[in-house]
Structures are given as C-alpha cells and as structure tokens.
C-alpha cells in the first residue's frame, strides 16, 4: 500500500498528514470503559485505560469522506456543517463560511430536516425582523422597548437558524462533530435519507452514519484538523461546480443557496401582514 505519511495534496485539495493528525490528538479516544464495541475495527490499542485510534484507518476514512463531499459540492449540492459543543462551535462556523457551506453551531432546531416548513418560517421571521429594524424599515417608528423586544427575538432566531438562513430545502449532506450530542440531527438525517459525514469518537456507533471518521471529537485541535480538511474538499468541489456552470453560461451561487430571489416577495408580504397585526394589536392607526 502506498505510504500515506507524506503530506497529501490530491490534485484537488490538501489532506493532513498522519503526523498532523497525531499532533492534533486525533488518536485519543475515551476511557476504555466508555467505549462502543462497534468502534473496535478502528482502534489500535488500549493504553492507560484509554482507547487509541489507528490513524491509518482514520486517514482512509477521512480521505473517503473528503472525496464524497468534494464530489457533492462539485454537483452544486447543499452541505451543512453541524457542531454545537463549545470546542467545535467557532471552528464549524469559520470553516463552513470558508467553503461556502451552511452551518449550525449554537443549537440544532428540531425538525430542521423532518419538518422543514416549520424551520423555514423561523428563517423568514428572522429576515422580517432584520428588514423591519433596518433604517427606513417598518419597525422604525416603534418604541424603544418594542424594538428591544424585536432585537431579542432576532438574536434568539439568529442562534437557531442564522447559519442556515438561506436554506431553501433539506440539505443533501451533513458533517457532524459528535453524533452522540447531535443525536437528534443524525436521527432526522437518517429518517430522510440524508448522508451524514461525522467525526466519531470511541463512545459512539460508527455504523449509524454513512461516512464515519474515527477520532477524537472532544479536543479542539482534533476537531479543527478534520473540519479544515473537509472544508478544503468542499471549497475545491465548489470551484469545479462554478467553473462548469460558468462554461455553460449559467449564473453560479455559493453553497449556501440564496433564499432572497425566490422568497424576497414572500418575506415582504409576510412583513406587511405582521405589521398590520402589530398595529391592530397595539391600536395604532395606520399611516396615511
């Protein structure tokens, strides 16, 4: 087998070396008493009552997952990065932005995949409030207290759906950090047939997801090296898609599909309806 210890630049994107995976602590699993037996094929040994991952196998699974996301992005598909634990939150956001993917890094809203219409309403409400609070917006004449209440609503919605505000439909794939913590999202994806790529620690069942990457899902360094690799693959695939679309004379977009074109009118209509309800509720006369 070809030696995989050298820094790998496929013709498309860079993958970390085995040394970089080692330095990032990807090989450290959980205490052996907390393990899931189904992770056994990816383990190298037990040391000081802690499981150690076989980094050759981790590398192979990372390579497989990166190629899958590269091809998916190359077809213009929707990819969403998910990681809400403290160690992962900023990394997920930064790397998703870098490659043009969507992201959820604060809280997974139940039903984002299985009840998409409900979540889309939240996205629209967020846009309504932002438009209304902007200079010249329909909420400009509201009292300070009323505007503060709307700002609080916007902050809450931003945490829930800010990273996917332009999502038009269910994503084609998820990249997940810690499938145990994000079990709701994983269950929803499985139910809808959405492929899941995941960083899977030794206390998790790797057979739950289509593309498991066995490794440490707790250390920031480990999360970062894996997420960066997948982000580079998505970015490279996106470039291919944009180039092909350009050759055909089609207009290209980022991986975060825009909602504005198709829903701008709907958002404005919804905003006007909301404004009428608010005025009626507060007994304010309409402006002449």
HELIX and SHEET records of a PDB file:
HELIX    1   1 UNK A   18  UNK A   23  1                                   6    
HELIX    2   2 UNK A   32  UNK A   34  5                                   3    
HELIX    3   3 UNK A   37  UNK A   42  5                                   6    
HELIX    4   4 UNK A   55  UNK A   74  1                                  20    
HELIX    5   5 UNK A   86  UNK A   99  1                                  14    
HELIX    6   6 UNK A  116  UNK A  133  1                                  18    
HELIX    7   7 UNK A  144  UNK A  161  1                                  18    
HELIX    8   8 UNK A  162  UNK A  164  5                                   3    
HELIX    9   9 UNK A  183  UNK A  192  1                                  10    
HELIX   10  10 UNK A  206  UNK A  208  5                                   3    
HELIX   11  11 UNK A  220  UNK A  247  1                                  28    
HELIX   12  12 UNK A  260  UNK A  282  1                                  23    
SHEET    1   A 2 UNK A   8  UNK A   9  0                                        
SHEET    2   A 2 UNK A  14  UNK A  15 -1                                        
SHEET    1   B 3 UNK A  28  UNK A  31  0                                        
SHEET    2   B 3 UNK A  50  UNK A  53 -1                                        
SHEET    3   B 3 UNK A  43  UNK A  47 -1                                        
SHEET    1   C 5 UNK A 102  UNK A 104  0                                        
SHEET    2   C 5 UNK A  79  UNK A  82  1                                        
SHEET    3   C 5 UNK A 173  UNK A 177  1                                        
SHEET    4   C 5 UNK A 195  UNK A 200  1                                        
SHEET    5   C 5 UNK A 211  UNK A 214  1                                        
END                                                                             
